[in-house]
Amino acid sequence: MMNTALLETTATSFREQMSSRALPLLAYWYTSRGDNPVPDRTMFNPYALREWLGFISIYQYDPVRGDFKNRLEGTLITEMTGQDWTGRWASDVDQSFGSTFLEELAEVHSTATPTIDSVRIYQKKYRTATKLLMPVAENRQRGADQVFLAMFPNW
């Protein structure tokens, strides 16, 4: 069941600054989960996500480290930021930029609730992007074990 109230609130709150690509992806997340807390990877596959692929990175939760490893960095995210974080940890991002990225991923993971926000692109002065974090289950029995990051330029 889709949470239309969240979509409407988000659209109103960020309408002036949000990329128009973000809301359809968030709507797809809600639709594809069905009656489950989060969608599984069979719904979040490259074919289904083709229009957003370059804007998506996949972070895999590692319960031993309590951290998230970037398994795939979207090519358009790399182009936007000038950096490829594939194989690196969310805590590495925090150390480089003084951010709270690991904490944000952990919140999305533990609550099984997506978030959307407008964020500064640290590598580009005066540039922002719409950041969407969405929990996904690689194995439904274990619950959410991945967080998909989508970043769309707001320019």
N, C-alpha and C positions, 0 to 999 in steps of 0.2 A: 504494500500500500504506500502510495507516495504522500509525503508530508508537504502538501501544497502551502501550508502556512509558513513553513521555513522558506520555501522558494519565494513566496510573495514578500516576506519580510526582508530577505536577502536582496531581492530585486529593488525594493524601495530604498534600503540602506546604502547600497553601493551603486545605484543606477548610473550616477555621473562618472564613476571611476572604474567600473568593472568591465572586463572584456565580455563581449556578447557570446563568446564561445563557452564560458564557464557554466551558465545555467542549464543548457541542454545536456551537458555531461553530468551535472548533479542530478538532473531529472532522470537520466538513464540509470544512475546508481540506484535511486529509489525504486524505479520500475523493475530493474533486474534482480533486486533482492527478493521479490515476491513476499512471502510471509516470514522469511528468515531475517535475522538481525542484520546480516550483511550479505551482499552477493558473493557467489563463488567464482573462481577463475574460469569456469566454463562459460559464464556470461561475460566476464571481463577478458575477452580474448582479442588478439590483434584485428581480426576481421570486424568484430562488433565496435571496436574503438578506432577504426581506421581514420576517421576524420580528425581525431585528437592525438594520434600516435606520437608525433614529434614533440608534443607538449607534455608527455607523461613520463614520469620516472617511477620505478617500483622499489620500495623499501621493504626488505624482509626482516621480520622480528627475530632476534637471537635471544632466547630466554636466558642463556648462560651469561651473556654479556649485559643483558638488559639494554640493548642498543639495537639499532636498525641499520642494516647494510644495504647500500644502494646496489641493486642487482641490474638495473637498466636505467640509463640516463637518456631522456628524450633528446633527440638531435637538435630540436628547436630550442630546448632549454639551454643546451650547451652553446648554441649560437647566441642566444639572448644574454647569457651571463659570461661567456668566454671561458667557462670551466666545465670539465667533465668529472663528475663525482662517482662514476661507476667503480664499484669495489671499495669505496670509502664508507665510513660510518657517519651517522647523524651527529654523533659527538664531535667528529672532525669538523663538520660545518660550524657547530657552536664555537669550537676553539678558534677557527679562522675569523669569524665575524662577531663573536660575542653575542650570539643569538640564543634562542630557546627552542631550536628546531627539534632536538631530541624530546624535550618535554611535550611539545605539541604533538609529535608522532605518538608518544606514549599515551596521551590523553585520547586521541582518536582511536587508538588500538584498544584501550581498556573500556571505553564507553561505547564502542562500535557505532560512533556517530561522526558523520563527516563535518568538516569545517570549511568555511570560505572567508577569505580576507584579502585585503589589498596590502601588498608588501613592497618595500623598497628593494630595488635591485642594487645590491652593494657595489657591484662592479661598474655601474653606470650612474653617474651623477644625475639626479633629478628624474630618474626613471622608476616606474612602479609596475607591478604585475598583479594579476588576480591569482591568488594561490588557493587551490582546492585540495584538501586532504580527504581521502576516502578509504575506509577499512574494507578489506577483501579477504575472503577465506580461500586459501589454496586447498585446504581439506576441511570440509564442513564440520567434521567431528571435533576438530580442535578450535573452531571459531576463527576469528580474524587473526591472521598471521602475517598479513602484508598490508602496507598502506600505500596507496597510489597517490602520488603528488602530481597535480596538473598545474602548470604555470603558463598563463597567457599574458602577453604584453598588453599594457594599458595605453599603448601609443599607436 
